[in-house]
Amino acid sequence: MVNKFFDLLIGRPLANEQSSREKYNVPFGLAIMASDAISSVAYASQEILLVLVPAIGLLSYKWLGNISLMIIGLLFILTVSYVQIIKAYPQGGGAYVVAKENLGIKPGLVAGAALLLDYILTVAVSSSSGVAAITSAFPVLVPHKVLLAVVLIAILTILNLRGVSESAKVFSVPTYLFIFSMIFMIIFGLVKYAIYGPSSSMQMIHQNLKPMGEISIFLILKAFSSGCSALTGLEAVSNSVPNFKEPGQKNATIVMVLLTFAILFIFGGSSLLARFYNAVPNPNVTVLAQIAYGVFSGKTFMFYVIQFTTAIILIMACNTSYTGFPMLMSVIARDGYAPRSFATKGKRLSFSNGILFLSIIAAILVVIFKADTDLLIPLYSVGVFLSFTLAQTGMVIHWNKTNEKGKNFRRAINGFGAFITLITTCVIVYEKFLLGAWVIILLVPIIVLGFLHIKKHYNYVARGLRADEDYVKNCGIGQSYNHLIIVPIASLNKATLGALKYARSITSDVIALNVSPNKEYMDKLKIKWEELNTDILLVSKYSPYRAIVTPLIEYIGVISHASSPDEKITVVLPQFITKDKSGQILHNHTSFLLRESLLRYDNIVVSTFPFHLNPGDDEE
Amino acid sequence: MVNKFFDLLIGRPLANEQSSREKYNVPFGLAIMASDAISSVAYASQEILLVLVPAIGLLSYKWLGNISLMIIGLLFILTVSYVQIIKAYPQGGGAYVVAKENLGIKPGLVAGAALLLDYILTVAVSSSSGVAAITSAFPVLVPHKVLLAVVLIAILTILNLRGVSESAKVFSVPTYLFIFSMIFMIIFGLVKYAIYGPSSSMQMIHQNLKPMGEISIFLILKAFSSGCSALTGLEAVSNSVPNFKEPGQKNATIVMVLLTFAILFIFGGSSLLARFYNAVPNPNVTVLAQIAYGVFSGKTFMFYVIQFTTAIILIMACNTSYTGFPMLMSVIARDGYAPRSFATKGKRLSFSNGILFLSIIAAILVVIFKADTDLLIPLYSVGVFLSFTLAQTGMVIHWNKTNEKGKNFRRAINGFGAFITLITTCVIVYEKFLLGAWVIILLVPIIVLGFLHIKKHYNYVARGLRADEDYVKNCGIGQSYNHLIIVPIASLNKATLGALKYARSITSDVIALNVSPNKEYMDKLKIKWEELNTDILLVSKYSPYRAIVTPLIEYIGVISHASSPDEKITVVLPQFITKDKSGQILHNHTSFLLRESLLRYDNIVVSTFPFHLNPGDDEE
């Protein structure tokens, strides 16, 4: 019944052979990958103006253009770089794989850890900001913010567990709605401006903006690093190449290029509109809303379309994480640096453990931070730019190793990209260190150490278990052991008798071991034992301190130490099984404790002999 | 190391033979048993006055005397009854055993459940009120009330786990301090009153107390039932007869009689003093404090001694529960109505499971009710009087069955006692129903049903396991089985090779079962298998839905159903053991799940073959 419920929720299991059905074609791939990147575009112009306007007033609009051009330049460098990464590393993993292959495993893990943290934060932040959009429409829901955000995460989890293609279908509609309404607004706004020029009301605002300071390198860098939030989400495609339908690399490249042009058009267009319509950063109305207000002449239908699709795309943004996180985690797990279960596909061919892990951690963050995004946002984008830097640096080394045509030019592009993203990373860390970026700086090495520890453990296990050809040939299957079987018993009942019979049928060396704190019971058992008329040896040990497990283990331990290598000791534990699972709690857990303790000895096999109580006896 | 820490905390284990050292002599027994009973005396006069004064003003002091006499009468009836119970039922268990033996098991369990609830409430209430006394002295601790109460419970737990004689030693000092300072105050107060007469300030208070109503049967009953709180704790001795040093019954009887006289003197004396010194109930100053103020002429040294010892005795009160609860629980468990582990003595010969259970439930109550006693107190004393009534009724039946001298007189006493305690129970339930007594009325039958369910389960298990003489003689130990062994393997490594070798040494019918979602791995295994050159059958099953456990169990299940009764199937699960326990979490839990699922089949024995990784491999 539980299984049926899950099947209903998540869908019927899919066989390995249905794998390709669960992959993206170009339109769905773009919808999934675009949501994170494009949603951050919605705020980038505003972030730049927020830095510039208080410092240099009217001059900001000129510099908004310059800085937007710089960011677009970086966008192209990153796109070229990631297209190369997709080509060079079709197995996915993006920055992690590039850094690992070219810079070594530790830089790779740093890039991986940074990206993973960013994915988790994306889910926590966008579910919280999505709920903020809902609660500002329906204030009665404000007290239930945390619950709503967790429910949102739960819905995303279920959709993603159903598999990538289904979640792509669900999420592609709002993404395209947003993209097309933004494109419409930009074209309409530019045409309108070309025909009518600036509106008079805007001129008035202009006059209030006196330049208060001068432009400086530092200010430019600060505005640039703030605007760089437009570029987060760009790396998602490169992490998820294997999620694309064949030809995977080609499809991923097309999506990457389309995504870049979408960002270019929406970011560039909205920066231009912000300048032409003179949007002023304002805590109550977003720059995007001001643009829409200006372009569509007030709170018209299209104004609301823009507002609505923006709110939706912010919620959708976390879905990119649901693609990136499990994929990256599976690549890291396949390399042995994360628990292997992250590399196994679930019933619906999605990396269900990664999806669940992402959801749980994000939900915990939402609960801890009470669905308040202000505390989470500064932790953001450090990770992305750290991984950009490492990926670009990795690509520089990559070009050194190859002999492809034009490698010098490409290396130069990546080198320049590495330099710019490094500076951006440093600026972001500097600006946001005390606001929370220190948490990331602290967590990344901790996670990397965890990865390394896991790898070390897997290596140790693999080395310990490895059986080479010689070992296999000489392992001596078919040789006989001298079997000694010990059956711990408390009394003679159907379960213990069954176990004794089983033991005696394997070997003639069987010891029935009775440890009791009650001498009277011990004597009773001895009398009953006579009736058995068997050659099994009954060993009775009195336990003055009432412990049962410890004396049993001590006795078995002594035998184990005295045994020869060709002797194998098996401890058979009689265990009765009741129909009703809840009944198990009433029976003493001696056999569970015994099992766990006995596995410490390396020449003792622990068997459980089940005795099923007749269900008919249950009725009185 | 953990063991050493516990030894330090709780003391070294004690052997069965040291049992008598852990029992009470008369003085320590009185100290343990008296704390609950005597601490309630501290409030009884106040409870009576609280009912009377608002209704009949000055007349209250006359009726305080009358009602106190009625309660003392009931005290004597209960004492006589409990002395008889101690004599008749030396194995302890008090009301539970008496009701069970004479009225049937269900009334017995009702009495038991009611008492157990009362014990739990006593611990929660007295730890909370003890903390209230501490925080009123040190208000800075008020925010930590709940923590302090839990710490107090933890300390009591440790002391009681150390064993009864040690906790008696610790707790006897404050109990005797309280008893002696109360006796001193009563004698001093009476002598002072005899010499000097009422003080003039008291006369003034007198004139303010106009009679506002008339005395009524109902008012008398209400005051009587409130005052009856003086009698709670009286039953503890009868529950704990086996805890006394030999001769147990005689020592218990002496303690019972001494306790009665202590209650008589302290309750009667403080009622008299309340009358002579005209204490008036007041939310800020307790009646006892007013008496002490009057007797010792203001806030003198002795005033503070009375205050201090009263506070201590209130905390100590819960220690009576720590004696009564585990003892009663062990008696019920020995009868099979509670989990058996409550009947086993711990390292220090105390019923450690009962002590821990009491502490945990009481601590949960403290946390839920935030260490606020107002909500817990009304739940109190319903249980005690319910058990009094059942015990007295049981004794009436008991006298019917015996032919002892004076049985008619004794039966009359118990009958009268049953009648009075029944009325008291009804009055308490009526007065406190909505304040919380309904919780007890609801919980008692639930607990009783739980007890009966447990008994039913134990009976079912015992019936199912019982092997009579015929069964033992004919169980056929020595007959042989056809052994078939199945070894689930994922690859050929040292652990699986070891398991295969072990299996092959028991029988020639061994199947190596490989379930894999990866055809490539399956083929690799087949090639490696050839090298083994063995007659063990390798069965490979492809799992398109990537599940491992389910196909394994299905396959084994099919074999299990097809097997004949003289065939025994053993599934050997290879399991590698790492030095470091935490590493286990990284390995898939297939073998754990398999074990649990396979035990469903009644002809499958599940063995774990341990392979210990060489610890030396751990270092890189």
Interface residues (C-beta under 8 A of the other chain):
Chain A: P13 L14 A15 N16 E17 P339 R340 S341 T344 K345 G346 K347 I454 K456 H457 Y458 N459 Y460 V461 R463 G464 L465 R466 A467 E469 Y471 V472 K473 C475 G476 I477 G478 Q479 S480 Y481 H483 L492 N493 K494 A495 L497 G498 L500 K501 Y502 R504 S505 I506 P517 K528 E531 L532 N533 T534 D535 I536 P544 Y545 R546 A547 K568 T570 V572 Q575 F576 I577 T578 D580 G583 I585 L586 H587 N588 R595 L599 R600 Y601 D602 I604 V605 V606 S607 T608 F609 P610 F611 H612 L613 N614 D617 D618 E620
Chain B: P13 L14 A15 N16 E17 P339 R340 S341 T344 K345 G346 K347 I454 K456 H457 Y458 N459 Y460 V461 R463 G464 L465 R466 A467 E469 Y471 V472 K473 C475 G476 I477 G478 Q479 S480 Y481 H483 L492 N493 K494 A495 L497 G498 L500 K501 Y502 R504 S505 I506 P517 K528 E531 L532 N533 T534 D535 I536 P544 Y545 R546 A547 K568 T570 V572 Q575 F576 I577 T578 D580 G583 I585 L586 H587 N588 R595 L599 R600 Y601 D602 I604 V605 V606 S607 T608 F609 P610 F611 H612 L613 N614 D617 D618 E620
